[in-house]
Amino acid sequence: MTHAPVTQTRNTTGNDRLYIAFELSNTKWKLAFGNGIKKRRKTIDARDIKTFMKEVAIAKSHFKITDAVEIYSCYEAGRDGFWIHRFLESRGIRNVVVDSSSIEVNRRLRRVKTDRVDVEKLLTMLIRYVNGEQKLWSVLHVPTVEQEDVRRLNHESERLKKERTAHTNRIKSLLILHGIELKIRSDFIRVLDEVVQWNGRPLPEGLKRELLREYHRYQLIQLQLKELGAEQVEILKGSSVQAQKAKALGQLKGIGPVSSWTLVFEFFGWRRFNNVKQVGAASGLAPTPHASGDMQREQGISKAGNRRVRATMIEVSWFWLRYQPQSSLSRWFTRRFGGGGKRTRRIGIVAMARKLLVALWKYLEKGLVPEGAMLKSLPR
């Protein structure tokens, strides 16, 4: 009895594709190439894109695949940011930037972890992801160069305010060492010359010079913050989509210019959401239930999203209760958490922050004013 020859079917792992995983460091890039069956590893100097493209060509030859093959790549989000993603996309490579905290790990107490192991694991997960396991890890939404650039303003302002606080705390601490409490105002230098210690003697000269240097750094930060504020005002005067959304948010009572700027340029201005679940997940305000057998408990919010948005929404929610007391959200909070203690109210404000964020998204995208909310009266 003769048997018909077995016909080879198309490999379900997609070996007609080229997969590339990156393990990035400041000095070296470890690369793992694969076609779904075989693997190849290579180490190159960091940011050497010419050598990288040569290695891609070598990998195609090694795996005996054509130049027209689809190429997929991935790397973990980190200090390199998104320029690598933009470079890869410009070369026709379909890249994903992965949230490192979403990558599955072995839960053994002791496990092998090296750059080689990491890059091979990334390659394996990339192949699984491309071939259908879309929930395998979290893929970051990459902003455009323009969207990323305008966010620098908010980030720099945030850092400068922290530096300002550090300088004011240092000045106050140095003065307290000699029993002196002094407000830091525009006349600080003049007042400092008049300050005396507990025994009526002037401040030591070394301390005085240090205080002056700290104050000069404080003044420089104040000047830079003023310049950033002027840049922000100019941007908001424009006709960009982000500027229009920031103005729209600012029309709601309880939401000021700082909050509207943060919410738009960090969240609503460059992200696109299809439903309320995506809004909650991207902000990190989504709940994380834990159920196993008969045990069920709530672990709190995921905190996987933008921390600036979460902090802003908590602050906005408190203001919303104050300035929008007749809104349905404020009444819901009062009915559900108003009679509880401080801890209960703190828990409740997080739940309200998520609901309010969803309501603001609907307001910006569909023009639906939150139920019962009041708009600010326009200046005549």
Contacts in CASP RR format, 6 or more apart in sequence:
PFRMAT RR
TARGET T0000
AUTHOR 0000-0000-0000
METHOD contacts of the structure
MODEL  1
MTHAPVTQTRNTTGNDRLYIAFELSNTKWKLAFGNGIKKRRKTIDARDIK
TFMKEVAIAKSHFKITDAVEIYSCYEAGRDGFWIHRFLESRGIRNVVVDS
SSIEVNRRLRRVKTDRVDVEKLLTMLIRYVNGEQKLWSVLHVPTVEQEDV
RRLNHESERLKKERTAHTNRIKSLLILHGIELKIRSDFIRVLDEVVQWNG
RPLPEGLKRELLREYHRYQLIQLQLKELGAEQVEILKGSSVQAQKAKALG
QLKGIGPVSSWTLVFEFFGWRRFNNVKQVGAASGLAPTPHASGDMQREQG
ISKAGNRRVRATMIEVSWFWLRYQPQSSLSRWFTRRFGGGGKRTRRIGIV
AMARKLLVALWKYLEKGLVPEGAMLKSLPR
10 16 0 8 1.000
11 36 0 8 1.000
11 37 0 8 1.000
12 131 0 8 1.000
13 36 0 8 1.000
13 37 0 8 1.000
13 127 0 8 1.000
13 131 0 8 1.000
14 35 0 8 1.000
14 36 0 8 1.000
14 127 0 8 1.000
14 131 0 8 1.000
15 35 0 8 1.000
15 36 0 8 1.000
15 37 0 8 1.000
16 35 0 8 1.000
16 65 0 8 1.000
16 69 0 8 1.000
16 70 0 8 1.000
17 35 0 8 1.000
17 36 0 8 1.000
17 69 0 8 1.000
17 70 0 8 1.000
17 71 0 8 1.000
17 72 0 8 1.000
17 130 0 8 1.000
18 33 0 8 1.000
18 34 0 8 1.000
18 35 0 8 1.000
18 56 0 8 1.000
18 59 0 8 1.000
18 60 0 8 1.000
18 63 0 8 1.000
18 65 0 8 1.000
18 69 0 8 1.000
18 70 0 8 1.000
18 71 0 8 1.000
18 72 0 8 1.000
19 33 0 8 1.000
19 34 0 8 1.000
19 35 0 8 1.000
19 36 0 8 1.000
19 71 0 8 1.000
19 72 0 8 1.000
19 73 0 8 1.000
19 123 0 8 1.000
19 126 0 8 1.000
19 127 0 8 1.000
19 130 0 8 1.000
20 31 0 8 1.000
20 32 0 8 1.000
20 33 0 8 1.000
20 34 0 8 1.000
20 56 0 8 1.000
20 59 0 8 1.000
20 71 0 8 1.000
20 72 0 8 1.000
20 73 0 8 1.000
20 74 0 8 1.000
20 93 0 8 1.000
20 123 0 8 1.000
20 126 0 8 1.000
21 31 0 8 1.000
21 32 0 8 1.000
21 73 0 8 1.000
21 74 0 8 1.000
21 75 0 8 1.000
21 119 0 8 1.000
21 120 0 8 1.000
21 122 0 8 1.000
21 123 0 8 1.000
21 126 0 8 1.000
22 29 0 8 1.000
22 30 0 8 1.000
22 31 0 8 1.000
22 73 0 8 1.000
22 74 0 8 1.000
22 75 0 8 1.000
22 84 0 8 1.000
22 119 0 8 1.000
22 122 0 8 1.000
23 29 0 8 1.000
23 30 0 8 1.000
23 31 0 8 1.000
23 32 0 8 1.000
23 75 0 8 1.000
23 76 0 8 1.000
23 115 0 8 1.000
23 116 0 8 1.000
23 118 0 8 1.000
23 119 0 8 1.000
23 122 0 8 1.000
24 46 0 8 1.000
24 75 0 8 1.000
24 76 0 8 1.000
24 78 0 8 1.000
24 80 0 8 1.000
24 84 0 8 1.000
25 46 0 8 1.000
25 115 0 8 1.000
26 46 0 8 1.000
26 79 0 8 1.000
27 45 0 8 1.000
27 46 0 8 1.000
28 43 0 8 1.000
28 44 0 8 1.000
28 45 0 8 1.000
28 46 0 8 1.000
29 43 0 8 1.000
29 44 0 8 1.000
29 45 0 8 1.000
29 46 0 8 1.000
29 47 0 8 1.000
29 48 0 8 1.000
29 52 0 8 1.000
30 41 0 8 1.000
30 42 0 8 1.000
30 43 0 8 1.000
30 115 0 8 1.000
30 116 0 8 1.000
30 118 0 8 1.000
30 119 0 8 1.000
31 41 0 8 1.000
31 42 0 8 1.000
31 43 0 8 1.000
31 44 0 8 1.000
31 52 0 8 1.000
31 55 0 8 1.000
31 119 0 8 1.000
32 39 0 8 1.000
32 40 0 8 1.000
32 41 0 8 1.000
32 119 0 8 1.000
32 120 0 8 1.000
32 122 0 8 1.000
32 123 0 8 1.000
33 39 0 8 1.000
33 40 0 8 1.000
33 41 0 8 1.000
33 42 0 8 1.000
33 55 0 8 1.000
33 56 0 8 1.000
33 59 0 8 1.000
33 62 0 8 1.000
33 63 0 8 1.000
33 123 0 8 1.000
34 40 0 8 1.000
34 59 0 8 1.000
34 63 0 8 1.000
34 123 0 8 1.000
34 127 0 8 1.000
35 63 0 8 1.000
35 65 0 8 1.000
36 127 0 8 1.000
38 63 0 8 1.000
39 120 0 8 1.000
39 123 0 8 1.000
40 59 0 8 1.000
40 62 0 8 1.000
40 63 0 8 1.000
41 116 0 8 1.000
41 119 0 8 1.000
41 120 0 8 1.000
42 55 0 8 1.000
44 51 0 8 1.000
44 52 0 8 1.000
44 55 0 8 1.000
45 51 0 8 1.000
49 87 0 8 1.000
53 91 0 8 1.000
56 71 0 8 1.000
60 66 0 8 1.000
60 67 0 8 1.000
60 69 0 8 1.000
70 94 0 8 1.000
71 92 0 8 1.000
71 93 0 8 1.000
71 94 0 8 1.000
72 93 0 8 1.000
72 94 0 8 1.000
72 95 0 8 1.000
72 96 0 8 1.000
72 126 0 8 1.000
72 130 0 8 1.000
73 88 0 8 1.000
73 93 0 8 1.000
73 94 0 8 1.000
73 95 0 8 1.000
73 96 0 8 1.000
73 126 0 8 1.000
74 95 0 8 1.000
74 96 0 8 1.000
74 97 0 8 1.000
74 98 0 8 1.000
74 122 0 8 1.000
74 125 0 8 1.000
74 126 0 8 1.000
74 129 0 8 1.000
75 84 0 8 1.000
75 85 0 8 1.000
75 95 0 8 1.000
75 97 0 8 1.000
75 98 0 8 1.000
75 122 0 8 1.000
76 97 0 8 1.000
76 98 0 8 1.000
76 99 0 8 1.000
76 100 0 8 1.000
76 103 0 8 1.000
76 122 0 8 1.000
77 97 0 8 1.000
77 98 0 8 1.000
77 99 0 8 1.000
77 100 0 8 1.000
77 140 0 8 1.000
78 100 0 8 1.000
81 97 0 8 1.000
82 97 0 8 1.000
82 142 0 8 1.000
82 143 0 8 1.000
82 148 0 8 1.000
84 95 0 8 1.000
85 95 0 8 1.000
85 97 0 8 1.000
85 142 0 8 1.000
86 142 0 8 1.000
86 145 0 8 1.000
88 95 0 8 1.000
89 95 0 8 1.000
96 126 0 8 1.000
96 129 0 8 1.000
96 139 0 8 1.000
97 139 0 8 1.000
97 140 0 8 1.000
97 142 0 8 1.000
98 122 0 8 1.000
98 137 0 8 1.000
98 138 0 8 1.000
98 139 0 8 1.000
98 140 0 8 1.000
99 137 0 8 1.000
99 138 0 8 1.000
99 139 0 8 1.000
99 140 0 8 1.000
99 304 0 8 1.000
101 138 0 8 1.000
101 304 0 8 1.000
102 137 0 8 1.000
102 138 0 8 1.000
102 304 0 8 1.000
103 121 0 8 1.000
103 122 0 8 1.000
103 125 0 8 1.000
103 137 0 8 1.000
104 125 0 8 1.000
104 136 0 8 1.000
104 137 0 8 1.000
105 111 0 8 1.000
125 136 0 8 1.000
125 137 0 8 1.000
128 136 0 8 1.000
129 136 0 8 1.000
129 137 0 8 1.000
138 304 0 8 1.000
141 271 0 8 1.000
141 282 0 8 1.000
143 151 0 8 1.000
143 270 0 8 1.000
144 270 0 8 1.000
147 269 0 8 1.000
147 270 0 8 1.000
150 235 0 8 1.000
150 242 0 8 1.000
150 265 0 8 1.000
151 265 0 8 1.000
151 266 0 8 1.000
153 228 0 8 1.000
153 231 0 8 1.000
153 232 0 8 1.000
153 235 0 8 1.000
153 265 0 8 1.000
154 261 0 8 1.000
154 262 0 8 1.000
154 265 0 8 1.000
154 266 0 8 1.000
154 308 0 8 1.000
156 228 0 8 1.000
157 225 0 8 1.000
157 228 0 8 1.000
157 229 0 8 1.000
158 308 0 8 1.000
160 221 0 8 1.000
160 224 0 8 1.000
160 225 0 8 1.000
160 228 0 8 1.000
161 225 0 8 1.000
163 221 0 8 1.000
164 218 0 8 1.000
164 221 0 8 1.000
164 222 0 8 1.000
164 225 0 8 1.000
167 214 0 8 1.000
167 215 0 8 1.000
167 217 0 8 1.000
167 218 0 8 1.000
167 221 0 8 1.000
168 184 0 8 1.000
168 218 0 8 1.000
170 214 0 8 1.000
171 182 0 8 1.000
171 184 0 8 1.000
171 211 0 8 1.000
171 214 0 8 1.000
171 215 0 8 1.000
171 218 0 8 1.000
172 181 0 8 1.000
172 182 0 8 1.000
172 184 0 8 1.000
174 207 0 8 1.000
174 210 0 8 1.000
174 211 0 8 1.000
174 214 0 8 1.000
175 181 0 8 1.000
175 182 0 8 1.000
175 195 0 8 1.000
175 211 0 8 1.000
178 197 0 8 1.000
178 198 0 8 1.000
178 203 0 8 1.000
178 207 0 8 1.000
179 197 0 8 1.000
179 198 0 8 1.000
180 195 0 8 1.000
180 197 0 8 1.000
180 203 0 8 1.000
182 188 0 8 1.000
182 191 0 8 1.000
182 192 0 8 1.000
182 195 0 8 1.000
184 215 0 8 1.000
184 218 0 8 1.000
185 191 0 8 1.000
188 215 0 8 1.000
189 212 0 8 1.000
189 215 0 8 1.000
192 203 0 8 1.000
192 208 0 8 1.000
192 211 0 8 1.000
192 212 0 8 1.000
192 215 0 8 1.000
195 202 0 8 1.000
195 203 0 8 1.000
196 202 0 8 1.000
196 203 0 8 1.000
197 203 0 8 1.000
202 208 0 8 1.000
203 211 0 8 1.000
232 261 0 8 1.000
235 242 0 8 1.000
235 243 0 8 1.000
236 243 0 8 1.000
236 246 0 8 1.000
236 247 0 8 1.000
236 257 0 8 1.000
236 261 0 8 1.000
237 243 0 8 1.000
241 269 0 8 1.000
242 264 0 8 1.000
242 265 0 8 1.000
242 269 0 8 1.000
242 270 0 8 1.000
245 264 0 8 1.000
245 268 0 8 1.000
245 269 0 8 1.000
245 364 0 8 1.000
246 257 0 8 1.000
246 260 0 8 1.000
246 261 0 8 1.000
246 264 0 8 1.000
246 265 0 8 1.000
247 260 0 8 1.000
248 363 0 8 1.000
248 364 0 8 1.000
249 255 0 8 1.000
249 259 0 8 1.000
249 260 0 8 1.000
249 263 0 8 1.000
249 264 0 8 1.000
249 360 0 8 1.000
249 363 0 8 1.000
249 364 0 8 1.000
250 256 0 8 1.000
250 257 0 8 1.000
250 260 0 8 1.000
250 376 0 8 1.000
251 375 0 8 1.000
251 376 0 8 1.000
251 378 0 8 1.000
252 324 0 8 1.000
252 360 0 8 1.000
252 363 0 8 1.000
252 369 0 8 1.000
252 370 0 8 1.000
252 373 0 8 1.000
252 374 0 8 1.000
252 375 0 8 1.000
252 376 0 8 1.000
253 323 0 8 1.000
253 324 0 8 1.000
253 373 0 8 1.000
253 374 0 8 1.000
253 375 0 8 1.000
253 376 0 8 1.000
254 316 0 8 1.000
254 319 0 8 1.000
254 320 0 8 1.000
254 322 0 8 1.000
254 323 0 8 1.000
254 324 0 8 1.000
255 263 0 8 1.000
255 316 0 8 1.000
255 319 0 8 1.000
255 320 0 8 1.000
259 312 0 8 1.000
259 315 0 8 1.000
259 316 0 8 1.000
259 319 0 8 1.000
262 308 0 8 1.000
262 309 0 8 1.000
262 312 0 8 1.000
263 309 0 8 1.000
263 312 0 8 1.000
263 313 0 8 1.000
263 316 0 8 1.000
263 360 0 8 1.000
266 306 0 8 1.000
266 308 0 8 1.000
266 309 0 8 1.000
266 312 0 8 1.000
267 282 0 8 1.000
267 283 0 8 1.000
267 306 0 8 1.000
267 309 0 8 1.000
268 360 0 8 1.000
268 361 0 8 1.000
268 364 0 8 1.000
271 282 0 8 1.000
273 279 0 8 1.000
273 282 0 8 1.000
273 361 0 8 1.000
273 365 0 8 1.000
276 358 0 8 1.000
276 361 0 8 1.000
277 286 0 8 1.000
279 357 0 8 1.000
279 358 0 8 1.000
279 361 0 8 1.000
280 286 0 8 1.000
280 354 0 8 1.000
280 357 0 8 1.000
280 358 0 8 1.000
281 302 0 8 1.000
281 304 0 8 1.000
281 305 0 8 1.000
282 305 0 8 1.000
282 306 0 8 1.000
283 305 0 8 1.000
283 306 0 8 1.000
283 309 0 8 1.000
283 310 0 8 1.000
283 313 0 8 1.000
283 354 0 8 1.000
283 357 0 8 1.000
284 301 0 8 1.000
284 302 0 8 1.000
284 303 0 8 1.000
284 304 0 8 1.000
284 305 0 8 1.000
284 306 0 8 1.000
284 310 0 8 1.000
285 301 0 8 1.000
285 302 0 8 1.000
285 310 0 8 1.000
285 313 0 8 1.000
285 350 0 8 1.000
285 353 0 8 1.000
285 354 0 8 1.000
285 357 0 8 1.000
286 301 0 8 1.000
286 302 0 8 1.000
286 304 0 8 1.000
286 354 0 8 1.000
287 298 0 8 1.000
287 299 0 8 1.000
287 300 0 8 1.000
287 301 0 8 1.000
287 302 0 8 1.000
288 298 0 8 1.000
288 299 0 8 1.000
288 300 0 8 1.000
288 301 0 8 1.000
288 302 0 8 1.000
289 296 0 8 1.000
289 297 0 8 1.000
289 298 0 8 1.000
289 299 0 8 1.000
290 296 0 8 1.000
290 297 0 8 1.000
290 298 0 8 1.000
290 299 0 8 1.000
291 297 0 8 1.000
301 310 0 8 1.000
301 350 0 8 1.000
301 354 0 8 1.000
303 310 0 8 1.000
309 357 0 8 1.000
310 353 0 8 1.000
313 353 0 8 1.000
313 354 0 8 1.000
313 356 0 8 1.000
313 357 0 8 1.000
314 349 0 8 1.000
314 350 0 8 1.000
314 353 0 8 1.000
316 353 0 8 1.000
316 356 0 8 1.000
317 349 0 8 1.000
317 352 0 8 1.000
317 353 0 8 1.000
317 356 0 8 1.000
318 349 0 8 1.000
320 327 0 8 1.000
320 329 0 8 1.000
320 330 0 8 1.000
320 352 0 8 1.000
320 356 0 8 1.000
321 330 0 8 1.000
321 333 0 8 1.000
321 334 0 8 1.000
321 352 0 8 1.000
324 330 0 8 1.000
324 370 0 8 1.000
324 372 0 8 1.000
324 373 0 8 1.000
324 374 0 8 1.000
326 372 0 8 1.000
326 374 0 8 1.000
327 370 0 8 1.000
327 371 0 8 1.000
327 372 0 8 1.000
327 373 0 8 1.000
327 374 0 8 1.000
328 370 0 8 1.000
328 371 0 8 1.000
328 372 0 8 1.000
329 352 0 8 1.000
329 355 0 8 1.000
329 356 0 8 1.000
329 359 0 8 1.000
329 370 0 8 1.000
329 371 0 8 1.000
332 352 0 8 1.000
332 355 0 8 1.000
333 348 0 8 1.000
333 349 0 8 1.000
333 352 0 8 1.000
336 348 0 8 1.000
337 344 0 8 1.000
337 345 0 8 1.000
337 347 0 8 1.000
337 348 0 8 1.000
337 349 0 8 1.000
338 344 0 8 1.000
338 345 0 8 1.000
356 370 0 8 1.000
359 368 0 8 1.000
359 370 0 8 1.000
359 371 0 8 1.000
360 370 0 8 1.000
362 368 0 8 1.000
362 370 0 8 1.000
363 369 0 8 1.000
363 370 0 8 1.000
369 375 0 8 1.000
END
